[in-house]
Amino acid sequence: MSDSARSPMHQQIDTLPALVRAIAKPFDESARATFDFELCTSVKRVYLVGCGDSFHAPTGAELAFHQLAGVPTQAVSALTFSRYVVGYLPDTGPNTNLVITVSVSGGVSRTIEALRLARQAGAVGVALTGNPDAALAQSTDTVFQTTVPPLPDELAGMVVPGVRSYLASQVALYSAAIRIGEVRGHLTTAQADALRAELLGLADVMEATIQACEPVAHDLMQRWTDMKEFVYVGAGPMYGVAMFSAAKMLEASGDPSLAQDTEEWTHLQYFSAQADTPTIFISAADFDADRMAEAARAAHVIGRRTIGILPDGETAISQYMQHVLPVKGEVRECFAPLVYSIPGELLAAERAQAIGATYFQGFGGGRSVDWARGASRIYESHIQDTIRR
Protein backbone atom coordinates (compact mmCIF):
# COMPACT_ATOMS: atom_id res chain seq x y z
CA MET A 1 0.00 0.00 0.00
CA SER A 2 1.41 3.41 -0.95
CA ASP A 3 2.05 5.98 1.76
CA SER A 4 -0.68 8.22 0.32
CA ALA A 5 -3.22 5.38 0.65
CA ARG A 6 -2.38 4.53 4.24
CA SER A 7 -5.08 5.26 6.77
CA PRO A 8 -4.42 7.14 10.02
CA MET A 9 -4.56 3.84 11.90
CA HIS A 10 -2.00 2.28 9.54
CA GLN A 11 0.28 5.26 10.06
CA GLN A 12 0.10 4.93 13.84
CA ILE A 13 0.85 1.20 13.63
CA ASP A 14 3.95 2.13 11.61
CA THR A 15 5.23 4.18 14.57
CA LEU A 16 5.16 1.31 17.06
CA PRO A 17 8.66 -0.14 16.56
CA ALA A 18 10.21 3.32 16.97
CA LEU A 19 8.05 3.86 20.06
CA VAL A 20 9.47 0.72 21.69
CA ARG A 21 12.98 1.97 21.00
CA ALA A 22 12.12 5.38 22.46
CA ILE A 23 10.47 4.23 25.69
CA ALA A 24 12.23 1.01 26.70
CA LYS A 25 15.08 2.69 28.59
CA PRO A 26 13.06 5.57 30.15
CA PHE A 27 10.37 3.17 31.32
CA ASP A 28 13.01 0.89 32.84
CA GLU A 29 14.45 3.87 34.69
CA SER A 30 10.98 4.82 35.87
CA ALA A 31 10.37 1.26 37.09
CA ARG A 32 13.60 1.37 39.09
CA ALA A 33 12.52 4.65 40.70
CA THR A 34 9.01 3.39 41.46
CA PHE A 35 9.59 -0.10 42.83
CA ASP A 36 12.12 0.25 45.63
CA PHE A 37 13.86 -2.50 47.57
CA GLU A 38 11.41 -2.52 50.48
CA LEU A 39 8.35 -2.81 48.27
CA CYS A 40 9.82 -5.44 45.96
CA THR A 41 10.95 -7.68 48.79
CA SER A 42 7.74 -7.32 50.81
CA VAL A 43 5.11 -7.87 48.14
CA LYS A 44 3.29 -11.20 48.21
CA ARG A 45 0.60 -10.59 45.63
CA VAL A 46 0.14 -8.20 42.69
CA TYR A 47 -3.11 -6.94 41.21
CA LEU A 48 -3.06 -5.28 37.78
CA VAL A 49 -6.13 -3.10 37.35
CA GLY A 50 -7.57 -1.05 34.49
CA CYS A 51 -10.36 -0.53 31.96
CA GLY A 52 -10.54 -1.20 28.22
CA ASP A 53 -7.09 -1.38 26.63
CA SER A 54 -5.65 -0.69 30.08
CA PHE A 55 -7.23 -3.96 31.22
CA HIS A 56 -6.24 -5.90 28.11
CA ALA A 57 -2.57 -5.00 28.64
CA PRO A 58 -2.54 -6.27 32.27
CA THR A 59 -4.25 -9.50 31.17
CA GLY A 60 -1.42 -9.99 28.71
CA ALA A 61 1.18 -9.18 31.38
CA GLU A 62 0.08 -11.66 34.04
CA LEU A 63 2.44 -14.37 32.77
CA ALA A 64 5.39 -11.97 32.81
CA PHE A 65 4.78 -11.22 36.48
CA HIS A 66 4.49 -14.93 37.30
CA GLN A 67 7.62 -15.87 35.40
CA LEU A 68 9.84 -12.80 35.80
CA ALA A 69 8.74 -11.18 39.06
CA GLY A 70 8.04 -14.49 40.77
CA VAL A 71 4.93 -13.12 42.48
CA PRO A 72 1.34 -14.43 42.15
CA THR A 73 -0.45 -11.87 40.01
CA GLN A 74 -4.04 -11.26 38.92
CA ALA A 75 -5.34 -8.89 36.25
CA VAL A 76 -8.74 -7.50 37.25
CA SER A 77 -11.05 -5.02 35.54
CA ALA A 78 -11.36 -1.82 37.54
CA LEU A 79 -15.06 -2.19 38.31
CA THR A 80 -14.68 -5.78 39.50
CA PHE A 81 -11.68 -4.86 41.63
CA SER A 82 -13.19 -1.78 43.27
CA ARG A 83 -16.65 -3.20 43.89
CA TYR A 84 -16.03 -6.92 44.43
CA VAL A 85 -12.35 -7.62 45.23
CA VAL A 86 -10.79 -4.80 47.22
CA GLY A 87 -12.80 -5.52 50.36
CA TYR A 88 -11.36 -9.02 50.54
CA LEU A 89 -7.64 -8.51 49.99
CA PRO A 90 -5.53 -10.95 52.03
CA ASP A 91 -4.58 -9.53 55.42
CA THR A 92 -0.91 -10.42 55.09
CA GLY A 93 0.73 -7.31 56.48
CA PRO A 94 2.21 -4.00 55.27
CA ASN A 95 3.43 -3.72 51.68
CA THR A 96 2.30 -7.25 50.80
CA ASN A 97 -0.59 -6.40 48.45
CA LEU A 98 0.56 -4.34 45.47
CA VAL A 99 -2.11 -2.80 43.23
CA ILE A 100 -0.86 -1.33 39.96
CA THR A 101 -3.61 0.72 38.32
CA VAL A 102 -3.16 1.42 34.62
CA SER A 103 -4.49 4.50 32.81
CA VAL A 104 -2.45 6.39 30.24
CA SER A 105 -4.69 9.46 30.57
CA GLY A 106 -4.97 9.15 34.36
CA GLY A 107 -8.53 10.40 34.24
CA VAL A 108 -10.67 7.25 34.14
CA SER A 109 -13.13 7.32 37.04
CA ARG A 110 -13.30 3.60 37.69
CA THR A 111 -9.52 3.21 37.81
CA ILE A 112 -9.20 6.19 40.15
CA GLU A 113 -11.82 4.57 42.38
CA ALA A 114 -9.90 1.27 42.37
CA LEU A 115 -6.66 2.98 43.38
CA ARG A 116 -8.22 5.01 46.19
CA LEU A 117 -10.03 2.01 47.65
CA ALA A 118 -6.93 -0.18 47.35
CA ARG A 119 -5.02 2.28 49.52
CA GLN A 120 -7.95 2.47 51.92
CA ALA A 121 -7.71 -1.32 52.23
CA GLY A 122 -4.03 -1.08 53.17
CA ALA A 123 -2.52 -2.04 49.83
CA VAL A 124 0.34 -0.25 48.14
CA GLY A 125 -1.31 1.60 45.27
CA VAL A 126 0.75 2.52 42.20
CA ALA A 127 -0.56 4.77 39.44
CA LEU A 128 0.86 3.71 36.08
CA THR A 129 0.10 6.72 33.91
CA GLY A 130 1.53 9.06 31.34
CA ASN A 131 -0.05 12.08 33.02
CA PRO A 132 1.51 12.91 36.40
CA ASP A 133 -0.92 15.80 36.93
CA ALA A 134 -4.11 13.74 36.43
CA ALA A 135 -6.45 12.57 39.17
CA LEU A 136 -5.05 9.03 39.18
CA ALA A 137 -1.53 10.26 39.96
CA GLN A 138 -2.91 12.66 42.58
CA SER A 139 -4.62 9.73 44.33
CA THR A 140 -1.40 8.10 45.48
CA ASP A 141 2.16 8.81 46.59
CA THR A 142 3.56 6.24 44.16
CA VAL A 143 3.45 7.12 40.47
CA PHE A 144 4.99 4.94 37.78
CA GLN A 145 5.39 7.65 35.17
CA THR A 146 5.13 6.40 31.60
CA THR A 147 4.84 9.46 29.40
CA VAL A 148 4.76 8.60 25.68
CA PRO A 149 6.67 10.79 23.20
CA PRO A 150 4.36 12.89 21.02
CA LEU A 151 3.43 11.82 17.51
CA PRO A 152 4.98 13.53 14.50
CA ASP A 153 3.16 16.74 13.61
CA GLU A 154 1.48 15.20 10.58
CA LEU A 155 -0.17 12.53 12.78
CA ALA A 156 -0.97 14.63 15.84
CA GLY A 157 -4.61 15.34 16.49
CA MET A 158 -5.95 12.29 14.64
CA VAL A 159 -8.66 10.38 16.49
CA VAL A 160 -7.57 6.78 16.01
CA PRO A 161 -8.25 3.53 17.91
CA GLY A 162 -5.51 3.40 20.53
CA VAL A 163 -2.43 1.40 19.61
CA ARG A 164 0.42 3.51 21.03
CA SER A 165 -1.04 3.81 24.51
CA TYR A 166 -1.64 0.05 24.70
CA LEU A 167 1.94 -0.66 23.67
CA ALA A 168 3.25 1.82 26.24
CA SER A 169 1.29 0.10 29.01
CA GLN A 170 2.71 -3.27 27.95
CA VAL A 171 6.32 -2.07 27.96
CA ALA A 172 5.79 -0.44 31.36
CA LEU A 173 4.30 -3.58 32.89
CA TYR A 174 7.09 -5.79 31.55
CA SER A 175 9.64 -3.30 32.91
CA ALA A 176 7.97 -3.50 36.32
CA ALA A 177 7.98 -7.30 36.29
CA ILE A 178 11.69 -7.41 35.45
CA ARG A 179 12.52 -4.83 38.12
CA ILE A 180 10.58 -6.64 40.85
CA GLY A 181 12.06 -9.99 39.89
CA GLU A 182 15.60 -8.63 39.93
CA VAL A 183 15.27 -6.98 43.34
CA ARG A 184 13.67 -10.07 44.85
CA GLY A 185 16.50 -12.26 43.55
CA HIS A 186 14.14 -14.19 41.31
CA LEU A 187 16.29 -12.97 38.41
CA THR A 188 20.03 -12.38 38.45
CA THR A 189 21.23 -8.98 37.27
CA ALA A 190 22.56 -10.61 34.11
CA GLN A 191 19.20 -12.25 33.43
CA ALA A 192 17.33 -9.01 34.06
CA ASP A 193 19.60 -7.05 31.73
CA ALA A 194 19.23 -9.72 29.05
CA LEU A 195 15.44 -9.48 29.32
CA ARG A 196 15.59 -5.69 28.99
CA ALA A 197 17.70 -6.05 25.86
CA GLU A 198 15.31 -8.69 24.54
CA LEU A 199 12.35 -6.39 25.10
CA LEU A 200 14.08 -3.61 23.19
CA GLY A 201 14.99 -6.01 20.39
CA LEU A 202 11.34 -6.84 19.79
CA ALA A 203 11.10 -3.58 17.83
CA ASP A 204 12.89 -5.35 14.98
CA VAL A 205 10.45 -8.27 15.16
CA MET A 206 7.56 -5.81 15.08
CA GLU A 207 8.88 -4.15 11.93
CA ALA A 208 9.27 -7.46 10.14
CA THR A 209 5.82 -8.60 11.29
CA ILE A 210 4.14 -5.44 10.01
CA GLN A 211 5.82 -5.90 6.64
CA ALA A 212 4.81 -9.58 6.40
CA CYS A 213 1.25 -9.29 7.70
CA GLU A 214 -0.04 -6.12 6.08
CA PRO A 215 -0.41 -7.54 2.53
CA VAL A 216 -2.21 -10.61 3.88
CA ALA A 217 -4.58 -8.52 6.01
CA HIS A 218 -5.24 -6.18 3.07
CA ASP A 219 -6.11 -9.04 0.72
CA LEU A 220 -8.40 -10.71 3.26
CA MET A 221 -10.35 -7.61 4.11
CA GLN A 222 -10.80 -6.74 0.43
CA ARG A 223 -12.20 -10.19 -0.34
CA TRP A 224 -14.17 -10.97 2.82
CA THR A 225 -16.62 -8.10 2.43
CA ASP A 226 -19.66 -10.15 3.51
CA MET A 227 -18.48 -10.64 7.09
CA LYS A 228 -20.98 -9.99 9.88
CA GLU A 229 -18.81 -10.40 12.96
CA PHE A 230 -15.36 -11.45 14.15
CA VAL A 231 -14.32 -13.84 16.90
CA TYR A 232 -10.81 -13.74 18.40
CA VAL A 233 -9.52 -16.75 20.33
CA GLY A 234 -6.57 -16.91 22.72
CA ALA A 235 -5.41 -18.27 26.07
CA GLY A 236 -3.20 -16.91 28.84
CA PRO A 237 -1.46 -13.74 27.64
CA MET A 238 -3.05 -14.22 24.21
CA TYR A 239 -6.49 -13.82 25.72
CA GLY A 240 -5.46 -10.25 26.47
CA VAL A 241 -4.43 -9.92 22.81
CA ALA A 242 -7.77 -11.40 21.71
CA MET A 243 -9.69 -8.85 23.80
CA PHE A 244 -7.58 -6.00 22.50
CA SER A 245 -7.85 -7.13 18.88
CA ALA A 246 -11.62 -7.47 19.13
CA ALA A 247 -11.77 -3.98 20.64
CA LYS A 248 -9.74 -2.47 17.79
CA MET A 249 -11.99 -4.07 15.17
CA LEU A 250 -15.10 -2.78 16.91
CA GLU A 251 -13.66 0.73 17.33
CA ALA A 252 -12.27 0.94 13.80
CA SER A 253 -14.99 -0.66 11.69
CA GLY A 254 -18.03 -0.93 13.95
CA ASP A 255 -18.31 -4.66 13.23
CA PRO A 256 -19.49 -6.82 16.14
CA SER A 257 -16.36 -8.44 17.54
CA LEU A 258 -15.73 -10.56 20.60
CA ALA A 259 -12.91 -12.36 22.35
CA GLN A 260 -13.15 -15.91 23.65
CA ASP A 261 -10.77 -17.90 25.82
CA THR A 262 -9.51 -20.89 23.83
CA GLU A 263 -10.98 -23.50 26.13
CA GLU A 264 -14.27 -21.63 26.39
CA TRP A 265 -14.48 -21.39 22.59
CA THR A 266 -14.49 -25.18 22.35
CA HIS A 267 -17.32 -25.33 24.90
CA LEU A 268 -19.42 -22.43 23.55
CA GLN A 269 -18.61 -20.67 20.28
CA TYR A 270 -18.03 -24.00 18.60
CA PHE A 271 -21.80 -24.49 18.48
CA SER A 272 -22.67 -21.24 16.69
CA ALA A 273 -25.16 -21.73 13.86
CA GLN A 274 -23.19 -19.26 11.72
CA ALA A 275 -20.52 -21.78 10.76
CA ASP A 276 -18.43 -19.50 8.54
CA THR A 277 -17.89 -16.72 11.11
CA PRO A 278 -14.34 -15.39 10.70
CA THR A 279 -12.37 -16.73 13.65
CA ILE A 280 -8.87 -15.54 14.47
CA PHE A 281 -6.74 -17.95 16.49
CA ILE A 282 -3.86 -16.27 18.34
CA SER A 283 -1.07 -18.40 19.78
CA ALA A 284 2.66 -18.25 20.40
CA ALA A 285 2.55 -22.06 20.04
CA ASP A 286 3.94 -22.59 23.53
CA PHE A 287 1.94 -23.47 26.66
CA ASP A 288 -1.36 -23.71 24.79
CA ALA A 289 -0.09 -25.26 21.55
CA ASP A 290 -1.76 -28.68 21.78
CA ARG A 291 -5.16 -27.35 22.84
CA MET A 292 -5.07 -24.56 20.27
CA ALA A 293 -4.39 -27.14 17.56
CA GLU A 294 -7.45 -29.08 18.69
CA ALA A 295 -9.60 -25.93 18.65
CA ALA A 296 -8.27 -25.01 15.22
CA ARG A 297 -9.07 -28.47 13.91
CA ALA A 298 -12.62 -28.18 15.25
CA ALA A 299 -13.03 -24.78 13.59
CA HIS A 300 -11.79 -26.23 10.31
CA VAL A 301 -14.21 -29.17 10.49
CA ILE A 302 -17.30 -27.00 11.07
CA GLY A 303 -16.40 -24.62 8.27
CA ARG A 304 -15.18 -21.51 10.04
CA ARG A 305 -13.22 -18.98 8.03
CA THR A 306 -9.97 -19.17 9.94
CA ILE A 307 -7.00 -16.87 10.40
CA GLY A 308 -4.00 -17.76 12.51
CA ILE A 309 -1.76 -15.22 14.21
CA LEU A 310 1.12 -17.60 14.75
CA PRO A 311 4.91 -17.88 14.79
CA ASP A 312 6.34 -17.93 11.29
CA GLY A 313 6.85 -21.54 10.22
CA GLU A 314 4.51 -23.07 12.82
CA THR A 315 2.77 -26.17 11.41
CA ALA A 316 0.58 -27.95 13.99
CA ILE A 317 -1.99 -25.15 14.26
CA SER A 318 -1.51 -23.50 10.89
CA GLN A 319 -2.44 -26.67 9.00
CA TYR A 320 -6.05 -25.92 9.95
CA MET A 321 -5.87 -22.21 9.08
CA GLN A 322 -7.04 -20.83 5.75
CA HIS A 323 -4.72 -17.86 6.22
CA VAL A 324 -1.79 -17.07 8.53
CA LEU A 325 -0.56 -13.69 9.71
CA PRO A 326 3.01 -14.66 10.67
CA VAL A 327 5.03 -13.21 13.53
CA LYS A 328 8.50 -12.88 12.05
CA GLY A 329 10.97 -13.62 14.80
CA GLU A 330 11.54 -15.28 18.15
CA VAL A 331 9.30 -13.95 20.93
CA ARG A 332 9.03 -15.52 24.36
CA GLU A 333 5.41 -16.08 25.32
CA CYS A 334 5.36 -13.70 28.27
CA PHE A 335 6.40 -10.83 25.94
CA ALA A 336 4.33 -12.04 23.00
CA PRO A 337 1.38 -9.64 23.40
CA LEU A 338 3.67 -6.79 22.42
CA VAL A 339 4.06 -8.25 18.92
CA TYR A 340 1.04 -10.52 18.47
CA SER A 341 -1.34 -7.58 18.85
CA ILE A 342 -0.03 -6.02 15.64
CA PRO A 343 -1.73 -8.39 13.14
CA GLY A 344 -5.07 -7.72 14.85
CA GLU A 345 -4.46 -3.99 14.56
CA LEU A 346 -3.74 -4.41 10.86
CA LEU A 347 -6.92 -6.42 10.33
CA ALA A 348 -8.93 -3.64 11.99
CA ALA A 349 -7.24 -0.91 9.96
CA GLU A 350 -7.76 -2.81 6.70
CA ARG A 351 -11.39 -3.65 7.47
CA ALA A 352 -12.24 -0.03 8.28
CA GLN A 353 -10.58 1.16 5.10
CA ALA A 354 -12.20 -1.54 2.95
CA ILE A 355 -15.75 -0.62 4.01
CA GLY A 356 -15.16 3.12 4.39
CA ALA A 357 -15.94 3.12 8.10
CA THR A 358 -15.44 6.14 10.34
CA TYR A 359 -13.51 5.28 13.51
CA PHE A 360 -15.73 5.05 16.60
CA GLN A 361 -18.75 5.57 14.31
CA GLY A 362 -17.90 9.25 14.41
CA PHE A 363 -19.00 9.34 18.07
CA GLY A 364 -22.55 9.70 16.80
CA GLY A 365 -25.82 9.08 18.62
CA GLY A 366 -25.38 7.69 22.12
CA ARG A 367 -21.63 7.84 21.60
CA SER A 368 -21.63 11.64 21.43
CA VAL A 369 -19.72 13.83 23.85
CA ASP A 370 -22.62 16.13 24.72
CA TRP A 371 -23.58 14.08 27.75
CA ALA A 372 -20.91 13.37 30.35
CA ARG A 373 -18.28 12.87 27.61
CA GLY A 374 -20.32 10.08 26.06
CA ALA A 375 -22.55 7.29 27.35
CA SER A 376 -19.59 5.41 28.77
CA ARG A 377 -19.07 8.20 31.33
CA ILE A 378 -15.50 7.01 31.92
CA TYR A 379 -14.30 10.41 33.15
CA GLU A 380 -17.30 11.73 35.06
CA SER A 381 -18.83 8.58 36.48
CA HIS A 382 -19.61 8.52 40.22
CA ILE A 383 -16.61 7.41 42.28
CA GLN A 384 -17.40 5.22 45.26
CA ASP A 385 -15.38 6.36 48.28
CA THR A 386 -15.91 3.54 50.74
CA ILE A 387 -15.20 -0.18 50.62
CA ARG A 388 -18.24 -2.44 50.67
CA ARG A 389 -18.10 -5.93 52.10
Buried (B, 14 or more C-beta within 10 A) or exposed (E): EEEEEBBBBBBBBBBBBBBBBBBBEBBBEBBBEBBEEEBBEBBEBBBBBBBBBBBBBBBBBBBBBBBBBBBEBBBBBBBBBBBEBBBEBEEEEEBBBBBBBBBBBBBBBBBBBBBBBBBBBBBBBBBBBBBBEBBBBEBBEBBBBBBBEEBEEEBEEEEBBBBBBBBBBBBBBBBBBBBBBBBBEBBEEEBBBEBBEBBBBBBBBBBBBBEBBBEBBBEBBEEBEEBEBBBBBBBBBBBBBBBBBBBBBBBBBBBEBBBBBBBBBBEEBBEBEEEBBBBBBBBBBBBBBEBBBBBBBBBBEBEBBBBBBBBBEBEBBBEBBBBBBBBBBEBBBBBBBBBBBBBBBBBBBBBBBBBEBEBBBEBEEEEEEEEEBBEBEBBEBEBBEEBEE
